[in-house]
């Protein structure tokens, strides 16, 4: 087991967002967290990453308790994070965005380099000297994912990776995520695109109003019309 989240309760101010959420991710898996907008998916990832620490509960990464640790310390342990709003440094070039993380990367195994990132995202290499703020939304998504990989993570957290992407770009993203897994990175994805998640994931959890309502193999979730209608249909 690479990641173990146990009964976490997370609040924004006095508002309860996550209510005793528990889930696991095993090494080598791709696991997805499904749910409608506002279900608490982003908060779950932010809780794991230490950006919105849970009030109670436990989060363990590779057996180490990370609840309450600073995000930088969690990253050093081997957790990468590509947020839904990308958080690109707009005045740095695309390559500078990558190198900034690479300088502080975890020194473990076969390290990610800018060339490896460009091989994964060929469209980024011609943009290496372009400022991050000038890139399109899809290009910034690629850069955010590549930047997360530059930290040499064992576990990669992806928040809404396919949001706003054109169908052709989405198809390429499926292939990229598969390649990242083949490179030895475990992936935990939060998204509401069921069709996309079906193509990439081994297992899935469904979050509704801050509570895990269902979990199963991804193929079984895809075939369960009642669960889809109840928790995922818009």
N, C-alpha and C positions, 0 to 999 in steps of 0.2 A: 504494500500500500504506500503510495507516494504522498497523497494528500488525504487527511481525515478531518472533516468538519463535524463537530459534535454540538448540537443544541445551541447554536449561537443565536443571540438576541441582539439586534442592532436597531438603534433609534437615531432619528434626526431631530435634535431638540427633545421634545416630549412625544414625538410621533413614532409609534412602533412601525418599523419597516420589515424586519425579519423576525419571525417568531419561532424559535427553537429549530432552526434549519440544520439538518444533518445530511452529509453526503460524503462519498469517497471517490477517489480517482486512483486507479492502479497504474503502476509504471507501464508505459507503452500504449496506454489507452488514449482514445479520443472520446471524451465525455461531454455532453451538451446539457446546458440548463435552459429549458424552454419556458416561455411564458409571455403573456401579453405585455404591452407597454404598462409600466408602473407596477409590475408584479414584484419587483425587488431584485431582478437579475444583476443589474449594475452594482447595487449595494452589496450583493453577495461577493462579487469579485473585489470590490473595494475593501470589504471586510477581510478577505483573505490577504490582500496586499498591504493591509495596515493603514489604508488611507481613511477608512471609516471604521475604527476598531469596534468590535462588538462589546456590549456592556457585560454580557455573561456568555459562557460557553467556552469551547476549546477548538483551536485550529492547530493541527500538527502537520508539519512538512518533513518527510523522511524521518518520522519519529520524533522530531524536535518541536516543542511547543513554540509557536510563533505569535500567539495571541499577545497583543500589547507591544510587539517589537516595532521599530521604525521601518517604514517602507524601504529605505536604503539597506537596512540590515537583512530584510526578507529577500531583497534582490540579490544580495551577496551570497545568500544560502542557495540560490538557484531558481528563483521564481521570476519569470519575465511577464510583463504586462503591456498589452496594446489596448489603450482605452477607446471607448466609442467616439470620443471627441478628438482623438489622435494626439493632441498636445505637441504638435511639431513646433520646434523653435523657428519662428517665421523669418528671422533675420540671419540665420545660419544657412549655409548651403545644405543640400541633401546629404552630401558626403560628410560634412561637418556634424550633422545630426547623428550620423552613424558612428563616426569616430569618437564623439563625445562619450557615448556609452562604452565603446570598445576600450577606451583608456582605463575604465574602472571595471572591466569584465571579470567575472569569476574565472580563475585560472584552473580549468578542469577539462580533461579530455581533448577532443579534436575541436579547437576553437573556431568560432565563426569569425569571418573576416569580411571586409567590404566586397571583395571579389566573390565570395560565396553568396553574399546577399544579392549581388548583381546577377549571378548565375540563376538564382531563384526568381528574381524580378528583372528580366532583361530590359524592361522599359525604364528602369531607374538609372541605369548607367549613363545614358545621354543627358540625364538631368542632374548629374553629380554636382555640377557647379551652379545649378539654379537655386535660388533662395527657397526655403521650405514654404514660405507664405505664398509663393507664386505657383505652386503645384496645384493640380486639380484635386478634387476630393478623393477620387480613386487613387491617384498617385500618392497622396498623403497617407491613405490607408496602407499602401504597400510600404511606404517609408516607415510608418509607425510599427508595422510588423517586423520589418528588417531591423529597425533600431532595437526592438525587444530581443531579437535573436542575437544581436551583438553582445549582449550580456552573458551569453553561453548558458541559457537556462536549462534546467532539468524539466521544469514545468512551465508551459506557456499559457497565460490567461488571455483570451481574446474576447473583447466585448463588442457585440454587434458587428462582426467583421464584414458582413455582406450588406449592411445598410446603405442604401443609395447607389449600389453598384449596378452597372448595366449587365444584361444577361451574359454577354461574352466575357466580361471581366469576372463575373461570378463563376463561370465555368472554369476559368483559369485559376481562381482562388481555391476551388476544390482540389485541383491538381497540386497546387502549392502546399496546401495543408497536408496532403498525403505525403509529399516529399519531405516536409518537416518531420513528420512522424517517423518516416523511414530513416531520417538522420539521427534518430534516437531521442527526440523531444516528445514528452507527454503533453497533451493539449486538453485544456478545459475551456469550452466555448459557451458564452451566453448569447443567445439569439432567439428570435421569434420566427425565423424562416424555417418552417418544418421541412420543406422539400430540400433545402440546402443541408440541413442537419442530418437528414436521412442519408445523404450521400457521403457524409464524412465520419459519422459517429458510430461507436460501438454500443454505447448505452446513453440513456437520457433521464433527466429528472425534470418534472414539471412543477413550476413554482406559480402559485396563485395567491395574491394578497399576502405575500410574505411567508407562506407556508408551503412546504413540499407536499404536493397532493398525490403524486404518482411517480413511480420509477420503474424502468424496464429496459430490455434490449431495444435498440432503436427501431429495428424491424417490426417489433410487436407494437410499439407506440404508433408507428406509421399505419398499421392495420386496424388500430382500435378507434373506430369512428366515434364511439360514445365519449371517450376521453378527449379526443380532439375537439368535438363539439362543445364539451363542457368547459374546457380550460384553455383552448388555443384558438378557436374560431372567433373572428372579429364580427 
